Amino acid sequence: MVVATRKKSAHPARPTPAQLYDAVYWGMFRVESGRPDAELCLAATLLRAWLALEELPADSEPRQWLRNVSPVCVEMLESLRDRRVSGDTASCIEE
């Protein structure tokens, strides 16, 4: 008996704006909780969000939300980087 299987797509489905909101929110939460590698995941999520929203109109609600939240995320990431450079906290790799 031969069973047909579906080939996985090389290009995953693009996330919806609601999924992007959720992913960025939880990424920020994980950074604030000090989860290992959370800052890298948040940075990647922000990049994915910008790429996914590229096709929407410039004045759309998801793009505006991302414009508003991205500076906060960048400040969080820079603050963590600065603390690690000064030796105030261990690197994710060292944990």
MDTraj code that builds the backbone (N, CA, C; nanometers):
import mdtraj as md
import numpy as np

residues = "MET VAL VAL ALA THR ARG LYS LYS SER ALA HIS PRO ALA ARG PRO THR PRO ALA GLN LEU TYR ASP ALA VAL TYR TRP GLY MET PHE ARG VAL GLU SER GLY ARG PRO ASP ALA GLU LEU CYS LEU ALA ALA THR LEU LEU ARG ALA TRP LEU ALA LEU GLU GLU LEU PRO ALA ASP SER GLU PRO ARG GLN TRP LEU ARG ASN VAL SER PRO VAL CYS VAL GLU MET LEU GLU SER LEU ARG ASP ARG ARG VAL SER GLY ASP THR ALA SER CYS ILE GLU GLU".split()
xyz = np.array([
    [0.0832, -0.1184, 0.0000],
    [0.0000, 0.0000, 0.0000],
    [0.0877, 0.1248, 0.0000],
    [0.0586, 0.2171, -0.0887],
    [0.1342, 0.3414, -0.0993],
    [0.0508, 0.4533, -0.0370],
    [0.1148, 0.5271, 0.0523],
    [0.0463, 0.6386, 0.1174],
    [0.1062, 0.7677, 0.0645],
    [0.0226, 0.8532, 0.0142],
    [0.0701, 0.9826, -0.0370],
    [0.0980, 1.0750, 0.0806],
    [0.2091, 1.1421, 0.0731],
    [0.2419, 1.2409, 0.1759],
    [0.2547, 1.3767, 0.1102],
    [0.2253, 1.4763, 0.1859],
    [0.2324, 1.6126, 0.1357],
    [0.3726, 1.6680, 0.1588],
    [0.4305, 1.7212, 0.0563],
    [0.5637, 1.7793, 0.0660],
    [0.5551, 1.9133, 0.1398],
    [0.6472, 1.9330, 0.2344],
    [0.6496, 2.0590, 0.3081],
    [0.6954, 2.1715, 0.2170],
    [0.6327, 2.2838, 0.2335],
    [0.6684, 2.4007, 0.1541],
    [0.8009, 2.4589, 0.2031],
    [0.8828, 2.5032, 0.1105],
    [1.0082, 2.5692, 0.1462],
    [0.9821, 2.7074, 0.2026],
    [0.8633, 2.7615, 0.1739],
    [0.8255, 2.8945, 0.2214],
    [0.7061, 2.8815, 0.3153],
    [0.7286, 2.8974, 0.4463],
    [0.6173, 2.8851, 0.5397],
    [0.5149, 2.9962, 0.5175],
    [0.3926, 2.9701, 0.5600],
    [0.2853, 3.0693, 0.5465],
    [0.3217, 3.1955, 0.6242],
    [0.2848, 3.3101, 0.5678],
    [0.3129, 3.4362, 0.6364],
    [0.2195, 3.4514, 0.7557],
    [0.2745, 3.4994, 0.8665],
    [0.1901, 3.5175, 0.9842],
    [0.0906, 3.6324, 0.9641],
    [-0.0206, 3.6218, 1.0316],
    [-0.1207, 3.7283, 1.0266],
    [-0.0763, 3.8414, 1.1183],
    [-0.1330, 3.9619, 1.1021],
    [-0.0995, 4.0705, 1.1949],
    [-0.1236, 4.0327, 1.3408],
    [-0.2305, 3.9602, 1.3693],
    [-0.2584, 3.9191, 1.5075],
    [-0.1487, 3.8273, 1.5605],
    [-0.0988, 3.7373, 1.4761],
    [0.0098, 3.6486, 1.5179],
    [0.1379, 3.7285, 1.5425],
    [0.1600, 3.8313, 1.4615],
    [0.2784, 3.9155, 1.4801],
    [0.2699, 3.9944, 1.6097],
    [0.1521, 4.0512, 1.6390],
    [0.1340, 4.1232, 1.7660],
    [0.1705, 4.0307, 1.8815],
    [0.1142, 3.9102, 1.8769],
    [0.1346, 3.8136, 1.9837],
    [0.2820, 3.7756, 1.9966],
    [0.3470, 3.7490, 1.8857],
    [0.4879, 3.7074, 1.8886],
    [0.5777, 3.8174, 1.9440],
    [0.5546, 3.9423, 1.9034],
    [0.6366, 4.0530, 1.9532],
    [0.6096, 4.0752, 2.1022],
    [0.4832, 4.0722, 2.1414],
    [0.4487, 4.0906, 2.2829],
    [0.5182, 3.9858, 2.3696],
    [0.5067, 3.8582, 2.3300],
    [0.5680, 3.7528, 2.4095],
    [0.7201, 3.7600, 2.4046],
    [0.7752, 3.8044, 2.2925],
    [0.9199, 3.8245, 2.2860],
    [0.9665, 3.9288, 2.3851],
    [0.8919, 4.0396, 2.3957],
    [0.9259, 4.1442, 2.4927],
    [0.9139, 4.0905, 2.6352],
    [0.8096, 4.0144, 2.6613],
    [0.7882, 3.9553, 2.7937],
    [0.9052, 3.8643, 2.8311],
    [0.9498, 3.7822, 2.7362],
    [1.0609, 3.6910, 2.7634],
    [1.1912, 3.7666, 2.7910],
    [1.2131, 3.8762, 2.7179],
    [1.3321, 3.9579, 2.7432],
    [1.3262, 4.0144, 2.8845],
    [1.2118, 4.0698, 2.9226],
    [1.1962, 4.1271, 3.0564],
    [1.2103, 4.0225, 3.1655],
    [1.1744, 3.8966, 3.1379],
    [1.1859, 3.7903, 3.2376],
    [1.3259, 3.7312, 3.2439],
    [1.4138, 3.7749, 3.1540],
    [1.5506, 3.7247, 3.1548],
    [1.5658, 3.5854, 3.0965],
    [1.4755, 3.5440, 3.0082],
    [1.4858, 3.4117, 2.9464],
    [1.6092, 3.4050, 2.8569],
    [1.6814, 3.2936, 2.8604],
    [1.8012, 3.2800, 2.7760],
    [1.7670, 3.2962, 2.6273],
    [1.8492, 3.3675, 2.5575],
    [1.8361, 3.3923, 2.4136],
    [1.7092, 3.4673, 2.3739],
    [1.6386, 3.5257, 2.4698],
    [1.5140, 3.5962, 2.4392],
    [1.5389, 3.7178, 2.3512],
    [1.6505, 3.7874, 2.3728],
    [1.6757, 3.9067, 2.2927],
    [1.6990, 3.8737, 2.1459],
    [1.7663, 3.7632, 2.1185],
    [1.7867, 3.7215, 1.9797],
    [1.6526, 3.6855, 1.9159],
    [1.5691, 3.6158, 1.9904],
    [1.4365, 3.5784, 1.9379],
    [1.3512, 3.7027, 1.9128],
    [1.3573, 3.8009, 2.0019],
    [1.2803, 3.9232, 1.9826],
    [1.3286, 3.9980, 1.8591],
    [1.4598, 4.0079, 1.8421],
    [1.5138, 4.0763, 1.7243],
    [1.4692, 4.0057, 1.5957],
    [1.4744, 3.8734, 1.5942],
    [1.4315, 3.7978, 1.4763],
    [1.2819, 3.8149, 1.4514],
    [1.2041, 3.8185, 1.5576],
    [1.0591, 3.8372, 1.5439],
    [1.0277, 3.9743, 1.4862],
    [1.0998, 4.0771, 1.5323],
    [1.0784, 4.2111, 1.4772],
    [1.1122, 4.2158, 1.3287],
    [1.2209, 4.1516, 1.2908],
    [1.2570, 4.1479, 1.1485],
    [1.1517, 4.0741, 1.0668],
    [1.1045, 3.9613, 1.1189],
    [0.9991, 3.8878, 1.0483],
    [0.8733, 3.9732, 1.0352],
    [0.8411, 4.0469, 1.1407],
    [0.7217, 4.1316, 1.1381],
    [0.7350, 4.2389, 1.0302],
    [0.8507, 4.3053, 1.0236],
    [0.8693, 4.4080, 0.9208],
    [0.8611, 4.3487, 0.7807],
    [0.9188, 4.2308, 0.7617],
    [0.9124, 4.1675, 0.6302],
    [0.7695, 4.1288, 0.5934],
    [0.6957, 4.0778, 0.6889],
    [0.5582, 4.0353, 0.6615],
    [0.4659, 4.1538, 0.6368],
    [0.4929, 4.2656, 0.7004],
    [0.4051, 4.3818, 0.6880],
    [0.4417, 4.4701, 0.5694],
    [0.5494, 4.4345, 0.5014],
    [0.5972, 4.5136, 0.3884],
    [0.4900, 4.5328, 0.2809],
    [0.4039, 4.4344, 0.2662],
    [0.3039, 4.4397, 0.1602],
    [0.1801, 4.5205, 0.1968],
    [0.1660, 4.5581, 0.3233],
    [0.0483, 4.6341, 0.3655],
    [0.0668, 4.7834, 0.3380],
    [-0.0425, 4.8564, 0.3266],
    [-0.0319, 5.0010, 0.3058],
    [0.0433, 5.0680, 0.4214],
    [0.1144, 5.1755, 0.3903],
    [0.1976, 5.2441, 0.4899],
    [0.1176, 5.2960, 0.6090],
    [-0.0098, 5.3264, 0.5881],
    [-0.0900, 5.3815, 0.6977],
    [-0.1774, 5.2763, 0.7662],
    [-0.1489, 5.1481, 0.7444],
    [-0.2302, 5.0424, 0.8039],
    [-0.2044, 5.0318, 0.9543],
    [-0.3034, 4.9799, 1.0253],
    [-0.2925, 4.9668, 1.1704],
    [-0.1757, 4.8780, 1.2139],
    [-0.1550, 4.7601, 1.1514],
    [-0.0419, 4.6765, 1.1931],
    [0.0934, 4.7460, 1.1745],
    [0.1096, 4.8182, 1.0660],
    [0.2370, 4.8894, 1.0447],
    [0.2550, 4.9995, 1.1479],
    [0.1479, 5.0714, 1.1777],
    [0.1573, 5.1790, 1.2769],
    [0.1916, 5.1215, 1.4142],
    [0.1288, 5.0096, 1.4490],
    [0.1578, 4.9464, 1.5774],
    [0.3043, 4.9058, 1.5833],
    [0.3550, 4.8467, 1.4759],
    [0.4937, 4.8028, 1.4734],
    [0.5892, 4.9219, 1.4813],
    [0.5543, 5.0317, 1.4155],
    [0.6364, 5.1534, 1.4262],
    [0.6417, 5.2034, 1.5696],
    [0.5321, 5.1908, 1.6415],
    [0.5270, 5.2388, 1.7797],
    [0.6000, 5.1472, 1.8773],
    [0.5899, 5.0161, 1.8574],
    [0.6478, 4.9224, 1.9524],
    [0.7959, 4.8944, 1.9240],
    [0.8389, 4.9067, 1.8006],
    [0.9782, 4.8748, 1.7666],
    [1.0808, 4.9579, 1.8433],
    [1.0622, 5.0893, 1.8599],
    [1.1612, 5.1642, 1.9377],
    [1.1736, 5.1151, 2.0817],
    [1.0629, 5.0726, 2.1413],
    [1.0670, 5.0191, 2.2773],
    [1.1471, 4.8897, 2.2788],
    [1.1232, 4.8045, 2.1804],
    [1.1971, 4.6783, 2.1710],
    [1.3464, 4.7033, 2.1515],
    [1.3802, 4.7970, 2.0663],
    [1.5210, 4.8280, 2.0412],
    [1.5872, 4.8811, 2.1690],
    [1.5168, 4.9654, 2.2439],
    [1.5720, 5.0150, 2.3709],
    [1.5968, 4.9004, 2.4686],
    [1.5046, 4.8046, 2.4742],
    [1.5227, 4.6886, 2.5610],
    [1.6472, 4.6105, 2.5206],
    [1.6625, 4.5864, 2.3914],
    [1.7765, 4.5106, 2.3418],
    [1.9080, 4.5840, 2.3674],
    [1.9088, 4.7148, 2.3436],
    [2.0308, 4.7927, 2.3669],
    [2.0661, 4.7972, 2.5145],
    [1.9670, 4.8064, 2.6004],
    [1.9914, 4.8085, 2.7440],
    [2.0552, 4.6776, 2.7901],
    [2.0037, 4.5664, 2.7405],
    [2.0625, 4.4374, 2.7749],
    [2.2058, 4.4265, 2.7242],
    [2.2262, 4.4716, 2.6006],
    [2.3613, 4.4666, 2.5439],
    [2.4573, 4.5499, 2.6276],
    [2.4148, 4.6698, 2.6643],
    [2.5018, 4.7581, 2.7427],
    [2.5349, 4.6984, 2.8790],
    [2.4365, 4.6346, 2.9427],
    [2.4625, 4.5716, 3.0730],
    [2.5589, 4.4556, 3.0580],
    [2.5461, 4.3809, 2.9489],
    [2.6364, 4.2666, 2.9289],
    [2.7780, 4.3137, 2.8991],
    [2.7884, 4.4198, 2.8221],
    [2.9219, 4.4732, 2.7894],
    [2.9904, 4.5244, 2.9155],
    [2.9130, 4.5862, 3.0053],
    [2.9725, 4.6391, 3.1289],
    [2.9932, 4.5320, 3.2338],
    [2.9448, 4.4100, 3.2089],
    [2.9659, 4.3010, 3.3018],
    [2.8620, 4.2900, 3.4107],
    [2.7495, 4.3624, 3.3963],
    [2.6470, 4.3581, 3.5009],
    [2.5681, 4.2279, 3.5021],
    [2.5660, 4.1562, 3.3923],
    [2.4895, 4.0319, 3.3860],
    [2.5600, 3.9342, 3.2929],
    [2.5325, 3.8083, 3.3101],
    [2.5968, 3.7058, 3.2276],
    [2.5357, 3.7025, 3.0884],
    [2.6156, 3.6618, 2.9942],
    [2.5658, 3.6427, 2.8590],
    [2.4742, 3.5214, 2.8543],
    [2.3818, 3.5206, 2.7611],
    [2.2933, 3.4047, 2.7445],
    [2.3747, 3.2787, 2.7206],
    [2.4852, 3.2927, 2.6515],
    [2.5674, 3.1766, 2.6177],
    [2.6316, 3.1178, 2.7443],
    [2.6598, 3.2039, 2.8417],
    [2.7264, 3.1577, 2.9630],
    [2.6305, 3.0939, 3.0614],
    [2.4999, 3.1144, 3.0448],
    [2.4031, 3.0645, 3.1425],
    [2.3822, 2.9166, 3.1330],
])
top = md.Topology()
chain = top.add_chain()
for i, resn in enumerate(residues, 1):
    res = top.add_residue(resn, chain, resSeq=i)
    for name in ("N", "CA", "C"):
        top.add_atom(name, md.element.get_by_symbol(name[0]), res)
traj = md.Trajectory(xyz[None], top)
